[in-house]
Amino acid sequence: MDLEIYELKKIDLRDGIVIDGFPSVGLVSSIVANYIIESLNLEQIAIVDSPYFPSVALVRNGVPLSPVRIYGGKVNDNMKIAVFVSEFQIPTSLLKSMGKLMLDWADEQRISTVITPEGIIQEEREDVNVYAVTSTDYAKKRIPKGVLEFGEGVITGVTGVLLTEGRKRDTDVIALLAEAHPNYPDARAAAKIVEVLNEIMQGVKIDPKPLYEEAEKIEKNLAQIREQAAKVKKVPKDYIYA
């Protein structure tokens, strides 16, 4: 098999949600996934492995971690959450298999909803808009006010697979698409998606403030770099020595 799930711990996830955290534009999905794991103290419950994954171990606090992992937990009486997360790009040849694996696993766990955060390229912006597209009419009813409908376009990667496969299976899949800069980790776009997730997840409130603070640091550093680069361009050629 191309992909296999190795269970580390059995937990009850019935009627919960699963979140896709594979890298996307601006690393939005990865930032959201890792922030949720940290904020809700979710524990690792499984490993996804493949002979086609990179031969690496990510070490944190002295513990070796696989490239693709599943975290989960019961957050409150009404909400159970699982998160697929990876720091590495899934090979293109495995994208369909990964999307189908997620939905198969969600079905086995009797999870009710799949949520996939995603970044869409938008380099110049005054504010971050979040769009949504769903696989079913029922999932569409869960979209909060203020989230725009993604009317037309192309959605690639695992998110695209989850949406099309979810529609085929009549599985509730919600894609949240935040405008994101493609050239750096966009914590502001991730924070906007966290705000939307707070409205979707029953009784769960994750503070997005640290993400906004991180976004301000990144944006300030980038502004300084641009300013320095502009000054260098203005230096007369006579003052530049090879």
C-alpha positions as CSV (number, residue, x, y, z in Angstrom):
1,M,0.0,0.0,0.0
2,D,1.1,3.6,-0.7
3,L,-0.1,4.9,2.7
4,E,-0.7,3.2,6.0
5,I,-2.0,4.5,9.4
6,Y,-0.3,3.1,12.5
7,E,-2.4,3.7,15.6
8,L,-0.6,4.7,18.8
9,K,-3.6,5.3,21.0
10,K,-7.3,4.6,20.7
11,I,-9.7,7.5,21.5
12,D,-13.3,8.1,20.9
13,L,-13.8,10.7,18.1
14,R,-17.4,9.9,17.2
15,D,-19.3,13.0,15.9
16,G,-16.1,15.1,16.1
17,I,-14.2,16.9,13.4
18,V,-10.9,16.3,11.7
19,I,-8.6,19.1,10.4
20,D,-6.3,18.9,7.5
21,G,-2.9,20.4,8.3
22,F,-0.8,19.7,5.2
23,P,1.4,22.6,3.9
24,S,-0.3,25.1,1.6
25,V,0.1,28.7,0.4
26,G,1.7,30.8,3.2
27,L,1.8,27.6,5.2
28,V,-1.7,28.6,6.4
29,S,-2.9,25.1,7.1
30,S,0.3,24.0,8.8
31,I,0.2,27.1,11.1
32,V,-3.5,26.5,11.9
33,A,-3.0,22.8,12.6
34,N,0.0,23.2,14.9
35,Y,-1.6,26.1,16.7
36,I,-4.7,24.1,17.4
37,I,-2.6,21.1,18.6
38,E,-0.7,23.3,21.0
39,S,-3.6,25.4,22.2
40,L,-5.8,22.4,22.9
41,N,-3.0,20.1,24.2
42,L,-3.9,17.4,21.7
43,E,-1.8,14.2,21.9
44,Q,-0.4,12.2,19.1
45,I,-2.7,9.2,18.4
46,A,-1.4,7.8,15.1
47,I,1.3,7.9,12.4
48,V,0.8,8.0,8.6
49,D,3.6,6.3,6.8
50,S,4.6,5.6,3.2
51,P,7.7,4.3,1.5
52,Y,7.5,7.5,-0.6
53,F,7.8,9.9,2.4
54,P,11.2,11.6,3.0
55,S,13.6,9.6,5.2
56,V,13.7,12.0,8.1
57,A,12.7,12.3,11.7
58,L,11.5,15.6,13.2
59,V,12.9,15.8,16.7
60,R,11.0,17.8,19.4
61,N,11.9,17.8,23.1
62,G,14.1,14.8,22.4
63,V,11.2,12.8,20.8
64,P,11.5,11.6,17.2
65,L,8.4,12.3,15.1
66,S,7.3,11.0,11.8
67,P,6.8,13.3,8.8
68,V,3.0,12.9,8.9
69,R,1.1,12.5,12.2
70,I,-2.4,12.5,13.7
71,Y,-3.3,14.2,16.9
72,G,-6.5,14.1,18.8
73,G,-8.5,14.6,21.9
74,K,-11.8,15.4,23.6
75,V,-11.9,19.1,24.1
76,N,-15.2,19.4,26.0
77,D,-18.5,17.4,26.3
78,N,-19.6,18.6,22.9
79,M,-16.4,18.6,20.8
80,K,-13.8,16.0,19.8
81,I,-11.0,17.0,17.4
82,A,-8.4,15.2,15.3
83,V,-5.7,16.9,13.3
84,F,-3.5,15.6,10.5
85,V,-0.3,17.5,10.4
86,S,3.0,17.5,8.4
87,E,6.0,19.8,7.9
88,F,6.6,18.4,4.5
89,Q,5.0,18.6,1.1
90,I,3.1,15.5,0.2
91,P,4.4,14.1,-3.1
92,T,2.0,14.9,-5.9
93,S,1.6,11.2,-6.8
94,L,0.1,10.6,-3.2
95,L,-2.3,13.6,-3.0
96,K,-5.3,11.6,-4.1
97,S,-4.4,8.6,-1.9
98,M,-3.9,11.0,1.1
99,G,-7.3,12.7,0.7
100,K,-9.0,9.3,0.4
101,L,-7.1,7.9,3.4
102,M,-8.3,10.9,5.5
103,L,-11.9,10.3,4.6
104,D,-11.7,6.6,5.1
105,W,-10.1,7.1,8.5
106,A,-12.7,9.8,9.4
107,D,-15.5,7.3,8.4
108,E,-13.9,4.5,10.6
109,Q,-13.8,6.9,13.5
110,R,-17.4,8.1,12.8
111,I,-16.2,11.7,12.6
112,S,-18.9,13.9,11.3
113,T,-17.0,16.8,9.6
114,V,-13.7,17.3,7.8
115,I,-12.3,20.9,7.8
116,T,-9.5,21.9,5.5
117,P,-7.8,25.3,5.9
118,E,-6.0,26.6,2.9
119,G,-4.2,29.7,1.6
120,I,-5.0,31.4,-1.7
121,I,-2.5,33.7,-3.2
122,Q,-3.1,37.4,-2.5
123,E,0.1,39.4,-2.3
124,E,-1.4,42.9,-1.9
125,R,-4.2,43.4,0.6
126,E,-5.6,45.7,3.2
127,D,-7.4,42.9,5.1
128,V,-7.6,39.1,4.9
129,N,-10.8,37.7,3.4
130,V,-11.8,34.2,4.2
131,Y,-13.8,32.2,1.6
132,A,-15.6,28.8,2.0
133,V,-16.6,26.0,-0.2
134,T,-18.3,22.8,1.0
135,S,-19.0,19.3,-0.3
136,T,-22.6,19.2,0.9
137,D,-25.6,21.5,1.5
138,Y,-25.6,20.5,5.2
139,A,-21.9,21.6,5.6
140,K,-22.8,24.9,3.9
141,K,-25.3,25.6,6.7
142,R,-22.4,25.6,9.2
143,I,-20.5,28.4,7.5
144,P,-20.5,31.5,9.8
145,K,-21.7,34.9,8.6
146,G,-19.0,37.1,7.2
147,V,-17.3,34.2,5.4
148,L,-17.5,34.7,1.6
149,E,-18.6,32.1,-0.8
150,F,-15.9,30.8,-3.1
151,G,-17.9,30.9,-6.3
152,E,-15.4,29.9,-9.0
153,G,-11.8,28.8,-9.3
154,V,-9.5,25.9,-9.0
155,I,-8.5,24.3,-5.7
156,T,-5.6,21.9,-5.8
157,G,-3.8,19.5,-3.5
158,V,-5.3,17.5,-0.6
159,T,-8.0,20.2,-0.2
160,G,-9.2,19.7,-3.7
161,V,-9.3,15.9,-3.3
162,L,-11.2,16.2,0.0
163,L,-13.9,18.4,-1.6
164,T,-14.5,16.2,-4.7
165,E,-14.2,12.9,-2.8
166,G,-16.4,14.3,-0.1
167,R,-19.1,15.3,-2.6
168,K,-18.9,11.8,-4.1
169,R,-19.3,10.1,-0.7
170,D,-21.8,12.7,0.7
171,T,-19.3,13.4,3.5
172,D,-19.4,16.9,5.1
173,V,-16.2,18.7,4.0
174,I,-15.6,22.4,4.7
175,A,-12.7,24.2,3.0
176,L,-11.8,27.6,4.5
177,L,-9.7,29.6,2.1
178,A,-7.8,32.6,3.5
179,E,-6.0,35.2,1.3
180,A,-2.3,34.6,2.0
181,H,1.1,35.8,0.9
182,P,2.9,33.0,-0.9
183,N,6.5,34.1,0.0
184,Y,6.4,33.8,3.8
185,P,4.5,32.1,6.6
186,D,1.3,34.1,6.8
187,A,0.2,34.0,10.5
188,R,-2.4,36.7,9.9
189,A,-4.2,34.5,7.4
190,A,-4.0,31.6,9.9
191,A,-5.4,33.8,12.6
192,K,-8.4,34.7,10.5
193,I,-9.1,31.0,9.9
194,V,-8.8,30.3,13.7
195,E,-11.5,33.0,14.2
196,V,-13.8,31.2,11.8
197,L,-13.1,27.8,13.4
198,N,-14.1,29.3,16.8
199,E,-17.6,29.8,15.4
200,I,-17.8,26.4,13.8
201,M,-16.5,24.3,16.8
202,Q,-19.0,24.0,19.6
203,G,-17.8,25.5,22.8
204,V,-14.2,25.8,21.7
205,K,-12.5,29.2,21.8
206,I,-8.9,29.4,20.7
207,D,-7.2,32.8,21.2
208,P,-5.9,34.1,17.9
209,K,-4.0,37.0,19.5
210,P,-0.6,35.3,19.5
211,L,-0.9,34.6,15.8
212,Y,-1.7,38.3,15.1
213,E,1.3,39.3,17.2
214,E,3.5,36.9,15.3
215,A,2.1,38.3,12.0
216,E,3.0,41.9,13.1
217,K,6.6,40.8,13.9
218,I,7.0,39.1,10.5
219,E,5.4,42.0,8.6
220,K,7.6,44.5,10.5
221,N,10.8,42.5,9.7
222,L,9.7,42.3,6.0
223,A,9.1,46.1,5.9
224,Q,12.6,46.7,7.3
225,I,14.1,44.4,4.8
226,R,12.3,46.2,1.9
227,E,13.4,49.6,3.3
228,Q,17.0,48.5,3.5
229,A,16.8,47.1,0.0
230,A,15.4,50.3,-1.3
231,K,18.3,52.3,0.3
232,V,20.8,50.0,-1.4
233,K,19.2,50.6,-4.8
234,K,19.6,54.4,-4.3
235,V,23.3,54.1,-3.6
236,P,25.2,55.7,-6.6
237,K,27.2,53.1,-8.6
238,D,30.4,55.0,-8.0
239,Y,30.1,54.0,-4.3
240,I,29.7,50.3,-5.1
241,Y,33.0,48.4,-5.3
242,A,33.3,44.9,-6.9
